Amino acid sequence: MNLKGKKVTLHDNTLRDGMHPKRHQITLDQMLAVARGLDEAGMPLIEVTHGDGLGGASVNYGFPLHSDEEYLGAVIPAMKHTKVSALLLPGIGTVEHLRMAHELGVHTIRVATHCTEADVSEQHIGLARKLDMDTVGFLMMAHMIEPEQLVAQARLMESYGANCVYVTDSAGHMLPDDVTARVTAVRQALKPETEIGFHGHHNMSMGVANSLAAIEAGASRIDGSTNGLGAGAGNTPLEVFVAVANRMGIETGVDLYRIMDVAEDLVLPMMEHLVRIDRDSLTLGYAGVYSSFLLFAKRAGAKYGIASRDILVELGRRGMVGGQEDMIEDTAITMARERATAAVEG
Amino acid sequence: MNKIKCALIGPGNIGTDLLYKLKRSPVLEPVWMVGIDPASEGLARARDLGLKTTSDGVDGLLPHVKADGIQIAFDATSAYVHAENSRKLNALGVMMIDLTPAAIGPFCVPPVNLKEHVGKREMNVNMVTCGGQATIPMVAAVSRVQPVSYGEIVATVSSRSVGPGTRKNIDEFTRTTASAIERVGGAARGKAIIVINPAEPPLIMRDTIHCLTESAPRAAEIEESVHDMIRQVQAYVPGYRLVNGPVIDLDTHRVSIFMEVAGLGDFLPKYAGNLDIMTAAAARTAEMFAEEILNGSLSLEPVPA
């Protein structure tokens, strides 16, 4: 694979996707330390919000230690070069959240929908475009549909005003060929000036390989997080990606040793548990289940006496999509009841 | 027995499903269906069912209101035109039941506050949202036992049951529902989340209600109150079913209730419980007003413009 001379914008998600394994409890000091470290390492863009985006604070997804306003208000003024992005899932966050983020100086808004439901993003993408923000459409769980179906959804987001559209592997299920097929199709369909991005999860250990496949197929923005801090087995580990990019001659503008040090000295000590490919996160990737379900399934499994892997497989079988965290406890209760009934009858 | 005569505005899926329900009502008689497109399938269907129709919008209905004795109208169009429709019909003494998110009139969730509205002789009541109809009775069932500091609902609906109007302005759903969780449900603070799921075969509407009580939840009373409220909703939505819960967590004061809402399948498919609960609640609301008109305790007066 020859990617020499390709220019790629890296987008660090440690302080947004990384909120999931931290149960949204990252302190302001930790946020500031990581953000400053990434700024010094030359990271062009970092995302800061609740793990489920603006307005994610809830019983369903978890109440964060601080509000989105507090996190953004602390990080943005401290940045010398790095720009800050915010995620917004229509149905959870609203245009009021978007306006708040814009007023606090957020540069990039990423409007995320399930891969078949792009038309719920019209009002949010439209407003971000009107506010002249860097406006990104983010098609989640993109493994669930065929490339040509994904193209239709990407076109909708572009038509609403997105200047970049992401193919998002929320379940960490895709293999490099799946990424190639989707990114190629979307790249061919959208206007040349519209950028394509790829967001990976490392559940099948494919984060770096899939990102390379995406670049080869025309993606110019690559997500990841430092030390891989993210939902499931985490995101594409960006310090690893930068090392690979250096060897291949891909230009990221990020200093390898500095991001290595952020990963080792700042992010690793923050981890409550090692974000790794354990059997549950591997199951997410294997069965194609939304990565942020991981800790909810572990908790529900422990409470109701069901193996968390069994819960995740059942959620996948029932076609659950991002945002349906409420169905994890519901599914665990139902499974526990059915098993108790079966045991009595057996 | 005498029936109260009604008009339906908007011959789409909601209006048509509502028409089927009104045809069965012992106290309501649907007489007019109002549309804006002469070629509309919905208008043709209404004509087949014996209704008078107009494709000139509400203005096409106004000259017939008096002669045909229309007293109640249902608006299943959009928030943008509802205000105008309501003003014109209220001026002729016709009461409006608003199924759009316009929310000019007070929110109405039948088992929680319908009686109160009838008592106040409201001329326009709003049916909140599908998610609101499915969840606010449960928030109220908890808040009537003890104060609820925070009420949150997650409505998950099949992709096929979400129309273009809702998709274009999904924030209106979250905003209106959250507001009604507070004003009707009785929670000090409300939050609403909507998730659209494209699974095939389509999933039946699911609704999760999370309440945080101020003091430790009183489990036995909450259980009884929830089951009692479910029976009241089932009186007009038989497919309203408790799947799990109430899960009561004494440490965090969390009460979680997991519901499923299957529709009757009148015109809309059964999985679209979200649409069915709107039309059923609207029909139920109209019936209660109609009963009061018929027994002489309510008479509708024109509202000066």
Interface residues (C-beta under 8 A of the other chain):
Chain A: S58 V59 N60 P90 G91 I92 T94 V95 E96 H114 T116 E117 D119 V120 E122 Q123 R318 G319 M320 V321 G322 G323 Q324 D326 M327 E329 D330 I333 T334
Chain B: Y150 E152 V154 T156 S159 P164 R167 K168 N169 I170 D171 F173 T174 R175 K191 I193 I194 V195 I196 N197 P198 A199 E200 L203 R206 T208 H210 L212 V243 N244 G245 V247 R254 S256 F258
